[in-house]
């Protein structure tokens, strides 16, 4: 079982796929999605529904625990940030990530 609290699920799927020695093509065919869609999922630029994740995880013969942070400040902020990211273009999303990374690196100086 893999706990992915705070982890990008796409990165986890990619690590599991590589550990199993599967190609992206093999996993995409077995999970019923396109190879290009899987590539975007692994890169973190696409967030498919839980059913798609479940299909991929079943093919990879793994278990993933997802903690529900709904109703917490962190969870609510995560949901709002996800909405902003999902509604942005790829260049906007890349810029937002850079801003967040900068803020994370310099948070101690601010607080």
Secondary structure, 3 states (H helix, E strand, C coil): CEECCCCCHHHHHHHHHHHHCCCHHHHHHHHCCCHHHHHHHHHCCCCCCHHHHHHHHHHCCCCEECCCCCCCHHHHHHHHHHHHHHCCCHHHHHHHHHHHHHHHHHHHHHC
